[in-house]
Amino acid sequence: MTTQADLDEVEVITRLLTQTSTWAVVGLSDNPRRAAFDVAAFLQRQGKRIIPVHPKARHTPFVVHGEAGVASLADIDEPVDVVDVFVRSELAGQIADEAIAIGAAAVWFQLGVIDAAAAARVRAAGMDMVVDRCPKIEWPRLG
């Protein structure tokens, strides 16, 4: 049985996939064996601009998929539509709080990234929130 929460989530996912352009991908490295690498490339193929966010960017010029990376969300100097989170669940709350602080429009926790308290803070801040989903998997469901 489909619940109102299910319908609301589908609406948020659809809006984020179709009406956004800039995605900060937290945890995106230049390692092609990591899921973030593949998902970020997929987002680019769908017309999204990605901003790699990884601590490596503190120490060296850091470029992934042709985009210059930054060490943290606070280092981004332009509006961000979606903060896509590829970190362990225990670190996700800090990233969610940083996304709120920079005024991002939405936070997307990838598959396996779950932090109910952080998700509640994001929603309380008036932002869209997706938990435990992957845009590459959700995209084909748009029809």
N, C-alpha and C positions, 0 to 999 in steps of 0.2 A: 504494500500500500504506500502510495506517495504522500508524504507529509508536506505541510506548508514550509517547513525548514528545508526540505529537499528542493522544493520549487524555488525558494529564495536563493539557495546556493547555485542552482542552475542559472538563474537570472544574473547573479553576480559573475559567475564564470563566463557566461556569454558576453556580458558587457566588457569584462576585462580583456577578453580575447579579441573583441571586435572594435572597441572604441578607445584603445590606448596605443601609445606609440613608444614610450621610453621605459625600458625595464632595467633596473639595477639588479644584477644577478650576483648575490652574495655567496661567496664560496666558489666562484668560477675561477678555475686555474687554467693553465695551458696544457693540462694533462688530458689527452684525448680518450683515456680510459675511464674518465669520471663522467657521471651522468650529467653534471652541469654543463660540461663541454658540448655534449650532444644536444641538450635541450636549448642552450643558447644559440647554437647554429640553426636549429629548427626555428626559433623565434625570429632570427634574422631573415630566414627564407620566407617568413610570413609578413615581412615588412617592418618588424619591430627593430628599434635601435636598442642595442644592449650596452650597458656600462658594467664591465667586470669589476667586482669588489672583492679584493683578496689582500691579506696582509703582505704578500710578496711585493706589492706595489710600493711599500715603504722604502724598500732597499734598492730597487732597480727599476728601470723602465719596464713596464709590464703591459703587454699587448696580447689580447686574445680575440680571434676572429676579426682582426683589423681595428679593434677598438682599444684605446688607451684605458688602462685600469686605474683604479684608485684603491687606497688602503682601507677606507671606511666610508660609510654613507655620508658622514659629515664633510668629506672631501669633494662631494659632488656639487658643482656650482650651477646647476640647472634643475628645472622641475623634473620630478620622477613620477611616472604614473603608477608603476608597480615595482615593489621590492620583492624579488623572487628569492626565496631563502633555501639554500642548500647547505645547511649546517646541522649539527646534532641538535636534537630537541632541547637539551639542557642549555644550549647557547641561543636558542631561537628567541627567547624573551628579550634578551638584550638587543638583538637586531630589530625586533618589533618596536621596542622603545626608541631606538635610533630612527626608525622609519617615521614614527609619530613626530619626533623632534624635527626632522627635515621637511615635514609637511607632505610626504608622499600621499598619493590618493588611495593606495591599496597595498596590502601585504599578502603574499602567496607563499604558504608553507608547502614545500614539496612533499612527495610521498615519504612517509615515515617521520616527518617533522610534525610533532604534535605538542602543543603547549596551550591548554585551555585558558589559563589565566592571561597569557600574552594575547591570545585571540580576543578575549573579552576586552582587554585594554584598547586594542586596535579598533574594535567596533564601538567602544565607548567614546573614542576620539572622532567618531563619525566617518571612519574609513571602511572601505570594503575589505573583507578578509576571506581567504580560502585556506583550508587546512587539509593536509594529507592528500593532495591531488597534484597532477602533473599537466602543464599546459599542452605538452606534446600528445598526451593520451586524450585530453579533453577536446582538442581541436577537431578531430574527425567527427565528434558528436554534434558539431554545429550544423552539419547537414549540407 
